[in-house]
Structures are given as structure tokens and as C-alpha cells.
Amino acid sequence: MKMRIGYEMVYECPQPTPMIMTLNVHSSRVSDLEIPDHVQTDPPTPLSNYRDGFGNWVTRLVLPQGDTRVFAEAYIYDSGKPDEIAPQAQQYALEDLPAEVLVYLLGSRYCETDILVDEAWQLFASAPFGWQRVQAICEFVHKHITFGYEFARPTKTAAEAYKEKVGVCRDYTHLAVAFCRCMNIPARYCTGYVGDIDNPDRPEEMDFAAWFEAYLEGGWYTFDPRNGRPIIGRVLMAQGRDAADVAISNAFGSNQLKVFKVHADEVPEEAAN
């Protein structure tokens, strides 16, 4: 299956403004790209790149005064298969976890394990270990939170989403990640594209999506508490402890986002050939 992915954003800056942006497809999917997803700007702006501590590809630039369009479009091949389901995957004992995944057991900016730990154990202590426990967490979060863009708030944490019972995909993900960590299951926040392939519930206006991966027997597995089911055509961009690590942009100065568009669409077979 072939997909067309990309975005367009227009920032207005009152003065030259340094920015770092996490917008590229993750290294694990680069080999699937037919056309690279290079970050482009109008007017042309010098760019540099680096790999952050989580392995994400990050772009550095200074937006000039006035309006700057930041955009990309690429074509990527996908298996066309939904997210893997592995109900037999077991949970590792804490002492047997690889050292590199331990950071994903700790509390973070948006995932306050210290606040939610007692609630997590009350809710999920009786759930089976491993995959089934993570699935129980996802099913609870999917039912507990009502989706709506009007409920979005950039400062909202997992504990606040749990209390308010409303939010967007990042809030579903933060709460599920926090609950997994409370239950001693490493979980990392993911962001990227989720298209409309076999997804009739996709909102009219697309955004970058959030989901998470849990570390169980056999490695990292994808879970999506917002959609509540396996998804076809998921394209990973970045991973981290929570949304603070994978923000699409961090600006070091005043700016206004005037335009924001994202697309991730299946290319019809006749057009792909």
C-alpha cells in the first residue's frame, strides 16, 4: 500500500525566532519512503539537523520576521496490515528489564505516576499480566475520556485528563502511559500520522496523532487508546517519555501559528502504478 503524507504550517513571527521541529518520519520507517519528507520553508531558510536523546530526527532553524510556510510532502509504502496483536506477550519482571527501557517506567512532565499509582493499582491489579493488562488499561481509558478538540489544552496532564474525563488523543495516550508505568510496564509516547484507511471515525480536520508503545515479551508493541482498535497505515515520526519530548515545534520567542494542515491518505492503486 502506498500513502501520501505531509503537512503545511504557517508561522508569523514579530522578529527572527529560533525554533526546533520534530517533523520527519522516524528512522525505523525511512526505508519505506519513496520520496523523502524533507522539511521545506517559504521563504527559504537555512536548516540543520541533529538526532536527539530518543533517536528522533530534529530540525533547527531561525524563522525570519513575518510569515514563514513550513511544509513537506512524501510518499511512503506501508504493509497495509493493522497493528500487531500479541495477546500471549508476557510482562517482564522489573529486575529482568533491559537498562535502556527503565526510563519509560519513570514519571515525566505529563505522566505523573506518583499521583496516579494508587488509582492504577485499584483499577488494574486484578487484570492478567502482560498484553491483557495493557489492553485493559487501553479499554478503560478509551471509555473514560470523551474526545473533542474543544477540550485540548497544551498543559493538560494525565492526572488532569483522568479527573476531567475529556481530551484529545495526546490525553488518552498520557493517561494510558502513566497507568502502564504505575503497573511496572515500560511505556513510551509516540506521535505520527494516522490516516483515513479503514478509519471512518477520523475527524474532518486531520492532526498529527498520538499513541504509545508498551515493552512486553518480544519487544515494543503499539497500543492506541484513542481509537480503541488496531489501525492500518500508522506512520511513526517520534518517540519519547511524553508529548514534551516529541513536540512538533519548540519556539524560542513569540510566534503565532496561522495555518496548520496535515494529510495522510492512501494512494489509489491505479495512481500508484
One Martini backbone bead per residue (centre of mass of N, CA, C, O) as a GRO file, in nm:
protein
  273
    1MET     BB    1   0.097   0.036   0.021
    2LYS     BB    2   0.025   0.376  -0.061
    3MET     BB    3   0.130   0.701   0.073
    4ARG     BB    4   0.029   1.036   0.147
    5ILE     BB    5   0.236   1.274   0.312
    6GLY     BB    6   0.185   1.572   0.527
    7TYR     BB    7   0.241   1.939   0.558
    8GLU     BB    8   0.114   2.269   0.682
    9MET     BB    9   0.275   2.573   0.801
   10VAL     BB   10   0.209   2.901   0.955
   11TYR     BB   11   0.431   3.150   1.071
   12GLU     BB   12   0.428   3.431   1.295
   13CYS     BB   13   0.691   3.679   1.334
   14PRO     BB   14   0.816   3.972   1.490
   15GLN     BB   15   1.089   3.807   1.490
   16PRO     BB   16   1.353   3.638   1.495
   17THR     BB   17   1.302   3.268   1.545
   18PRO     BB   18   1.391   3.013   1.712
   19MET     BB   19   1.374   2.654   1.615
   20ILE     BB   20   1.238   2.331   1.690
   21MET     BB   21   1.172   2.027   1.485
   22THR     BB   22   0.943   1.733   1.477
   23LEU     BB   23   0.878   1.595   1.134
   24ASN     BB   24   1.003   1.328   1.079
   25VAL     BB   25   1.039   1.031   0.991
   26HIS     BB   26   1.127   0.760   1.128
   27SER     BB   27   1.399   0.553   1.098
   28SER     BB   28   1.215   0.285   1.083
   29ARG     BB   29   1.074   0.423   0.793
   30VAL     BB   30   1.273   0.526   0.572
   31SER     BB   31   1.277   0.272   0.373
   32ASP     BB   32   0.962   0.340   0.283
   33LEU     BB   33   1.047   0.576   0.122
   34GLU     BB   34   1.015   0.729  -0.192
   35ILE     BB   35   0.990   1.022  -0.071
   36PRO     BB   36   1.129   1.249   0.099
   37ASP     BB   37   1.063   1.446   0.413
   38HIS     BB   38   1.152   1.733   0.363
   39VAL     BB   39   1.210   2.025   0.500
   40GLN     BB   40   1.030   2.324   0.416
   41THR     BB   41   1.058   2.674   0.306
   42ASP     BB   42   0.857   2.995   0.300
   43PRO     BB   43   1.105   3.120   0.294
   44PRO     BB   44   1.411   3.041   0.264
   45THR     BB   45   1.587   2.839   0.518
   46PRO     BB   46   1.817   2.754   0.722
   47LEU     BB   47   1.928   2.416   0.797
   48SER     BB   48   1.944   2.178   1.070
   49ASN     BB   49   2.058   1.862   1.221
   50TYR     BB   50   1.951   1.616   1.476
   51ARG     BB   51   1.993   1.371   1.729
   52ASP     BB   52   1.830   1.277   1.985
   53GLY     BB   53   1.800   1.092   2.287
   54PHE     BB   54   1.556   0.913   2.119
   55GLY     BB   55   1.623   0.920   1.790
   56ASN     BB   56   1.527   1.182   1.677
   57TRP     BB   57   1.460   1.399   1.408
   58VAL     BB   58   1.594   1.732   1.411
   59THR     BB   59   1.511   2.075   1.343
   60ARG     BB   60   1.696   2.369   1.270
   61LEU     BB   61   1.581   2.718   1.301
   62VAL     BB   62   1.518   3.057   1.167
   63LEU     BB   63   1.264   3.260   1.176
   64PRO     BB   64   1.152   3.514   1.023
   65GLN     BB   65   1.011   3.788   0.977
   66GLY     BB   66   0.693   3.696   0.964
   67ASP     BB   67   0.601   3.475   0.722
   68THR     BB   68   0.617   3.105   0.745
   69ARG     BB   69   0.646   2.822   0.547
   70VAL     BB   70   0.591   2.483   0.653
   71PHE     BB   71   0.686   2.187   0.458
   72ALA     BB   72   0.558   1.859   0.331
   73GLU     BB   73   0.608   1.576   0.096
   74ALA     BB   74   0.524   1.220   0.077
   75TYR     BB   75   0.610   0.876   0.004
   76ILE     BB   76   0.472   0.566   0.146
   77TYR     BB   77   0.518   0.242   0.245
   78ASP     BB   78   0.277  -0.016   0.335
   79SER     BB   79   0.145  -0.317   0.440
   80GLY     BB   80  -0.177  -0.291   0.529
   81LYS     BB   81  -0.157  -0.364   0.822
   82PRO     BB   82  -0.240  -0.397   1.125
   83ASP     BB   83  -0.180  -0.390   1.426
   84GLU     BB   84  -0.033  -0.580   1.641
   85ILE     BB   85  -0.132  -0.892   1.797
   86ALA     BB   86  -0.020  -1.019   2.145
   87PRO     BB   87  -0.173  -1.190   2.393
   88GLN     BB   88   0.096  -1.364   2.498
   89ALA     BB   89   0.243  -1.132   2.603
   90GLN     BB   90   0.463  -1.071   2.853
   91GLN     BB   91   0.572  -0.961   3.155
   92TYR     BB   92   0.834  -0.822   3.302
   93ALA     BB   93   1.045  -0.828   3.531
   94LEU     BB   94   1.202  -0.570   3.662
   95GLU     BB   95   1.496  -0.713   3.683
   96ASP     BB   96   1.476  -0.795   3.351
   97LEU     BB   97   1.508  -0.527   3.239
   98PRO     BB   98   1.634  -0.325   3.034
   99ALA     BB   99   1.801  -0.036   3.086
  100GLU     BB  100   1.677   0.137   2.835
  101VAL     BB  101   1.361   0.114   2.960
  102LEU     BB  102   1.346   0.254   3.248
  103VAL     BB  103   1.258   0.547   3.170
  104TYR     BB  104   0.953   0.422   3.102
  105LEU     BB  105   0.880   0.416   3.434
  106LEU     BB  106   0.883   0.713   3.470
  107GLY     BB  107   0.810   1.005   3.548
  108SER     BB  108   0.660   1.297   3.386
  109ARG     BB  109   0.537   1.585   3.283
  110TYR     BB  110   0.244   1.421   3.187
  111CYS     BB  111   0.323   1.156   3.386
  112GLU     BB  112   0.193   1.108   3.710
  113THR     BB  113   0.268   0.844   3.896
  114ASP     BB  114   0.239   0.950   4.192
  115ILE     BB  115  -0.073   1.020   4.161
  116LEU     BB  116  -0.177   0.730   4.005
  117VAL     BB  117  -0.092   0.461   4.149
  118ASP     BB  118  -0.335   0.386   4.329
  119GLU     BB  119  -0.547   0.383   4.106
  120ALA     BB  120  -0.417   0.170   3.926
  121TRP     BB  121  -0.428  -0.069   4.133
  122GLN     BB  122  -0.736  -0.066   4.167
  123LEU     BB  123  -0.804  -0.113   3.856
  124PHE     BB  124  -0.546  -0.347   3.761
  125ALA     BB  125  -0.460  -0.584   3.958
  126SER     BB  126  -0.669  -0.812   3.826
  127ALA     BB  127  -0.527  -0.811   3.576
  128PRO     BB  128  -0.358  -0.954   3.359
  129PHE     BB  129  -0.068  -1.002   3.249
  130GLY     BB  130   0.047  -0.798   3.015
  131TRP     BB  131  -0.133  -0.750   2.744
  132GLN     BB  132  -0.406  -0.755   2.903
  133ARG     BB  133  -0.338  -0.512   3.081
  134VAL     BB  134  -0.298  -0.302   2.862
  135GLN     BB  135  -0.578  -0.342   2.737
  136ALA     BB  136  -0.737  -0.258   2.989
  137ILE     BB  137  -0.631   0.028   2.993
  138CYS     BB  138  -0.733   0.114   2.712
  139GLU     BB  139  -1.035   0.058   2.760
  140PHE     BB  140  -1.069   0.253   2.990
  141VAL     BB  141  -0.974   0.515   2.850
  142HIS     BB  142  -1.170   0.509   2.610
  143LYS     BB  143  -1.426   0.537   2.808
  144HIS     BB  144  -1.340   0.780   3.002
  145ILE     BB  145  -1.287   0.952   2.743
  146THR     BB  146  -1.384   1.241   2.572
  147PHE     BB  147  -1.382   1.355   2.258
  148GLY     BB  148  -1.227   1.691   2.185
  149TYR     BB  149  -1.088   1.981   2.066
  150GLU     BB  150  -1.216   2.169   2.293
  151PHE     BB  151  -1.028   2.003   2.520
  152ALA     BB  152  -0.773   2.126   2.452
  153ARG     BB  153  -0.445   2.135   2.633
  154PRO     BB  154  -0.104   2.184   2.666
  155THR     BB  155  -0.106   2.133   3.003
  156LYS     BB  156  -0.230   1.862   3.012
  157THR     BB  157  -0.255   1.590   3.216
  158ALA     BB  158  -0.321   1.281   3.319
  159ALA     BB  159  -0.465   1.358   3.584
  160GLU     BB  160  -0.655   1.565   3.448
  161ALA     BB  161  -0.787   1.372   3.246
  162TYR     BB  162  -0.905   1.184   3.459
  163LYS     BB  163  -1.082   1.402   3.598
  164GLU     BB  164  -1.229   1.534   3.331
  165LYS     BB  165  -1.293   1.320   3.082
  166VAL     BB  166  -1.131   1.492   2.861
  167GLY     BB  167  -1.002   1.502   2.508
  168VAL     BB  168  -0.726   1.399   2.332
  169CYS     BB  169  -0.497   1.181   2.218
  170ARG     BB  170  -0.277   1.273   2.423
  171ASP     BB  171  -0.453   1.213   2.678
  172TYR     BB  172  -0.494   0.917   2.640
  173THR     BB  173  -0.190   0.850   2.632
  174HIS     BB  174  -0.095   0.963   2.902
  175LEU     BB  175  -0.276   0.786   3.079
  176ALA     BB  176  -0.183   0.507   2.979
  177VAL     BB  177   0.115   0.543   3.039
  178ALA     BB  178   0.090   0.594   3.342
  179PHE     BB  179  -0.049   0.327   3.413
  180CYS     BB  180   0.171   0.138   3.313
  181ARG     BB  181   0.397   0.242   3.498
  182CYS     BB  182   0.247   0.178   3.763
  183MET     BB  183   0.253  -0.144   3.653
  184ASN     BB  184   0.554  -0.198   3.540
  185ILE     BB  185   0.523  -0.079   3.235
  186PRO     BB  186   0.676   0.010   2.973
  187ALA     BB  187   0.621   0.347   2.827
  188ARG     BB  188   0.581   0.517   2.507
  189TYR     BB  189   0.557   0.798   2.328
  190CYS     BB  190   0.371   0.870   2.021
  191THR     BB  191   0.413   1.012   1.687
  192GLY     BB  192   0.198   1.083   1.390
  193TYR     BB  193   0.037   0.911   1.141
  194VAL     BB  194  -0.330   0.889   1.082
  195GLY     BB  195  -0.536   0.778   0.866
  196ASP     BB  196  -0.834   0.679   0.659
  197ILE     BB  197  -0.786   0.381   0.673
  198ASP     BB  198  -1.038   0.224   0.793
  199ASN     BB  199  -1.146   0.532   0.928
  200PRO     BB  200  -1.452   0.668   0.990
  201ASP     BB  201  -1.369   0.843   1.269
  202ARG     BB  202  -1.228   1.058   1.135
  203PRO     BB  203  -1.172   1.365   1.136
  204GLU     BB  204  -1.188   1.618   0.922
  205GLU     BB  205  -0.949   1.732   1.082
  206MET     BB  206  -0.625   1.693   1.075
  207ASP     BB  207  -0.367   1.540   1.275
  208PHE     BB  208  -0.149   1.460   1.473
  209ALA     BB  209  -0.079   1.163   1.639
  210ALA     BB  210  -0.143   0.955   1.934
  211TRP     BB  211   0.050   0.701   2.101
  212PHE     BB  212   0.172   0.372   2.216
  213GLU     BB  213   0.437   0.181   2.375
  214ALA     BB  214   0.492  -0.149   2.496
  215TYR     BB  215   0.699  -0.348   2.707
  216LEU     BB  216   0.734  -0.682   2.606
  217GLU     BB  217   0.742  -0.980   2.507
  218GLY     BB  218   0.942  -0.908   2.210
  219GLY     BB  219   0.887  -0.595   2.281
  220TRP     BB  220   0.736  -0.348   2.101
  221TYR     BB  221   0.393  -0.227   2.132
  222THR     BB  222   0.099  -0.120   1.992
  223PHE     BB  223  -0.119   0.145   2.125
  224ASP     BB  224  -0.480   0.280   2.105
  225PRO     BB  225  -0.695   0.452   2.308
  226ARG     BB  226  -0.853   0.630   2.112
  227ASN     BB  227  -0.951   0.406   1.892
  228GLY     BB  228  -0.963   0.097   2.013
  229ARG     BB  229  -0.785  -0.013   1.762
  230PRO     BB  230  -0.652  -0.129   1.500
  231ILE     BB  231  -0.432   0.020   1.254
  232ILE     BB  232  -0.401   0.151   0.932
  233GLY     BB  233  -0.135   0.349   0.847
  234ARG     BB  234   0.100   0.388   1.046
  235VAL     BB  235   0.327   0.678   1.111
  236LEU     BB  236   0.623   0.726   1.246
  237MET     BB  237   0.816   0.994   1.406
  238ALA     BB  238   0.808   0.985   1.740
  239GLN     BB  239   0.980   0.938   2.063
  240GLY     BB  240   0.893   0.929   2.427
  241ARG     BB  241   0.777   1.009   2.735
  242ASP     BB  242   0.626   1.258   2.600
  243ALA     BB  243   0.517   1.542   2.443
  244ALA     BB  244   0.776   1.707   2.515
  245ASP     BB  245   0.973   1.517   2.328
  246VAL     BB  246   0.762   1.549   2.043
  247ALA     BB  247   0.734   1.820   1.950
  248ILE     BB  248   0.692   1.986   1.656
  249SER     BB  249   0.746   2.258   1.835
  250ASN     BB  250   1.010   2.493   1.947
  251ALA     BB  251   0.995   2.819   2.062
  252PHE     BB  252   1.227   3.117   2.101
  253GLY     BB  253   0.954   3.295   2.084
  254SER     BB  254   0.739   3.480   1.930
  255ASN     BB  255   0.426   3.331   1.797
  256GLN     BB  256   0.203   3.235   1.515
  257LEU     BB  257  -0.034   2.994   1.424
  258LYS     BB  258  -0.217   3.017   1.113
  259VAL     BB  259  -0.140   2.728   0.987
  260PHE     BB  260  -0.288   2.380   0.986
  261LYS     BB  261  -0.182   2.085   0.804
  262VAL     BB  262  -0.283   1.737   0.749
  263HIS     BB  263  -0.175   1.434   0.565
  264ALA     BB  264  -0.311   1.080   0.516
  265ASP     BB  265  -0.316   0.895   0.217
  266GLU     BB  266  -0.429   0.678   0.001
  267VAL     BB  267  -0.312   0.546  -0.291
  268PRO     BB  268  -0.437   0.462  -0.559
  269GLU     BB  269  -0.352   0.199  -0.750
  270GLU     BB  270  -0.352   0.347  -1.029
  271ALA     BB  271  -0.159   0.580  -0.924
  272ALA     BB  272   0.085   0.391  -0.818
  273ASN     BB  273   0.150   0.264  -1.123
   0.00000   0.00000   0.00000
